[in-house]
Amino acid sequence: MKIILAPMEGLTDVYMRDVLTRIAGQNSFDWCVTEFIRVTNHLLPAHTFYQYCPELLNNGRTLAGTPVHIQLLGSEPLLLAENAARAADLGAVAIDLNFGCPAKTVNSHRGGAILLEEPETVHAIIAEVRKAVPRDIPVSAKMRLGVNDHSRMLDNAHAVESAGANWLTVHARTKADGYRPPAHWHVLSQIRQHIKIPIFANGDICNLNDAAKCRLDSQCDDLMIGRGAVIRPDFIRQLRGESIELTWAELLKWQLVFLDGMRGIEDNPYHIDGKSVLKWSEQGVVGRYKQWLAMLTQGWPEAKLLFEQIKKERQCEEIRRIITEQ
Ligand SMILES: Cc1cc2nc3c(=O)[nH]c(=O)nc-3n(C[C@H](O)[C@H](O)[C@H](O)COP(=O)(O)O)c2cc1C
């Protein structure tokens, strides 16, 4: 079974990828995918790729050694191909193409899930990107079941396969479903019957029972996991058969690693000519930490108490002090 950490804009950035892959251990996630990089009308400069994927400066791997794939989102095949080629030149280990984003602003510019109305465009994008990057760099696609229904689902899956993608990830909802439960894992079994490339099942896999049921219903062996991994960072270890749960004390230490990583206190290789490619304001760091802690409250009762204590704090140092005093 392959397990992938899902791309989540504003959530699974370099620091979250770092801490989650370190908690999971080197071989637990097979790879991560960056948040989408939007390609609108020009070739993006190198620094944009470094911002979204600083791991390019670490052989395309997180500090724990987990590969990081770059996700592009757009609608112009040749422009996406040009940007994919640049990402490959900069050291991207694989390119993923986004056909799943339901956001209005993105969809109104013909990006993300709305392209599932146009399987021929999906095909053209993947085919051009495939041509533009070296053969040894995998190209993959991530899609939803459709825009409003499943009527073009198989057309899209065939488009992905016939254009030469190495695998396909499917978030088991339509764009219209948004993030509303349930995820329709059983629908993926229809795609499974029709195409041969690996399919990664995705959506609402939050514990061992979900993972087993999803694999059974979808008939897909491989999984992509997003929010479940952020809420219970030890879930992936459990999926790999490790029975020992992370203790709250251990998780507190990881929260400090996350906080210090964002503050640039921990050593990292994300520098060019001595300058960091990443910059976070105090406010940004505090916001990101609170966001994770709020999600942890869904998996850890202790997180609720801590959240109450820090929710009004504005300074990293003060938050750090409160964490170390737990
Ligand atoms: C906050 C957030 C941001 C997301 N950003 C992206 C993104 O940049 N690219 C993408 O392909 N999917 C994105 N997704 C979708 C996730 O990758 C995933 O398909 C979805 O969350 C369902 O999986 P989960 O239930 O395991 O979280 C995002 C989801 C969330 C909740």
The ligand as a Gaussian input file, in Angstrom:
#p B3LYP/6-31G(d) Opt

LIG

0 1
 C       -7.506000      23.491000       3.371000
 C       -7.442000      22.587000       2.168000
 C       -6.641000      22.954000       1.097000
 C       -6.553000      22.123000      -0.024000
 N       -5.694000      22.446000      -1.042000
 C       -5.519000      21.577000      -2.079000
 C       -4.513000      21.805000      -3.079000
 O       -3.740000      22.776000      -3.023000
 N       -4.415000      20.899000      -4.095000
 C       -5.232000      19.792000      -4.178000
 O       -5.108000      19.003000      -5.120000
 N       -6.148000      19.547000      -3.228000
 C       -6.309000      20.385000      -2.180000
 N       -7.192000      20.092000      -1.192000
 C       -7.922000      18.803000      -1.244000
 C       -7.144000      17.722000      -0.485000
 O       -5.939000      17.406000      -1.141000
 C       -7.983000      16.433000      -0.356000
 O       -8.342000      16.018000      -1.648000
 C       -9.239000      16.651000       0.487000
 O       -8.946000      17.374000       1.673000
 C       -9.883000      15.310000       0.877000
 O       -8.962000      14.523000       1.593000
 P       -8.963000      14.403000       3.199000
 O      -10.396000      14.113000       3.616000
 O       -8.032000      13.257000       3.490000
 O       -8.514000      15.717000       3.760000
 C       -7.313000      20.919000      -0.075000
 C       -8.125000      20.574000       1.001000
 C       -8.193000      21.386000       2.112000
 C       -9.070000      20.959000       3.273000

